[in-house]
Amino acid sequence: MTLRVKVNSLQGFKEEDLHFLYKALRLQEDILNSQEFKLQWYALDPKHNKGMSQKEIYGLIMRGYSRFEDLVDYELDYFLTMRQLKKGTLGSTLMSTGRITINSLKFQYWKKSKYGHVYLCSNLFHEALHSQFGFTHPSFPPSWKRKSVPYLGGYLVRDLGERVVKYNYKLSPVANQK
């Protein structure tokens, strides 16, 4: 089965924001369903992984696991809100509900950038690793934070997204994904 990226709810978005948002999510879906993502994900060595292997975490992602539902639906669900957050914050997750808030200032900045949808794609995956899968990271020291599942996952999606968008790289789909 192929993982689908699905928006279940939007709050605070304007009609003119939706094309940019869905462009980022289509890129994310392509990346997550690629052989490159799978192989590079397995090579990561994150901290704060809840005692799980990279293969186990990958399985949760690709089956569309959500800590809020007891079903496998092969969908990565997003519940999104856009509003202004403090300067320097890209997004945040309300862990009790899984709702992700995107900083409207950062969103508008990315929207004006040639490769901005890559960075939105990356940040949304980082936040999904918090919201849907429950992975966390320490606030300090920053070096520990950057080695957590959400950060390493976001960096991987960003790096693959840059290869696709900037260099016209063609991703290889994962065969027979179950």
VENKAUR-V500908 format. One record per backbone hydrogen bond with DSSP energy under -0.5 kcal/mol. NH is the residue of the N-H (numbers start at 1). CO is the residue of the C=O. If there is no record, write none. Layout:
[[NH CO] [NH CO]]
This chain:
[[4 74] [6 4] [6 76] [8 6] [8 78] [9 78] [11 80] [17 14] [18 14] [18 15] [19 15] [21 17] [22 18] [23 19] [24 20] [25 21] [26 22] [27 23] [28 24] [29 25] [30 26] [31 27] [32 28] [33 29] [34 31] [35 172] [38 34] [39 35] [40 36] [41 37] [42 38] [43 39] [44 40] [44 41] [47 147] [52 49] [57 53] [58 54] [59 55] [60 56] [61 57] [62 58] [63 59] [64 60] [64 61] [65 60] [66 69] [67 132] [69 66] [71 69] [73 63] [73 71] [74 63] [76 4] [77 75] [78 6] [80 9] [81 100] [82 11] [83 102] [89 86] [90 88] [92 101] [94 99] [95 93] [97 94] [98 94] [99 94] [100 79] [101 92] [102 81] [102 100] [103 90] [104 83] [107 103] [108 104] [109 105] [110 106] [111 107] [112 108] [112 109] [113 109] [113 110] [116 113] [118 115] [119 115] [120 116] [121 117] [122 118] [123 119] [124 120] [125 121] [126 122] [127 123] [128 124] [129 125] [130 126] [131 127] [132 128] [133 128] [134 130] [135 129] [144 141] [145 141] [146 142] [147 144] [148 145] [149 47] [152 148] [153 149] [154 150] [155 151] [156 152] [157 153] [158 154] [159 155] [160 156] [161 157] [162 158] [163 159] [164 160] [165 161] [166 162] [167 162] [167 163] [168 164] [169 163] [171 169] [173 171] [174 33] [177 174]]
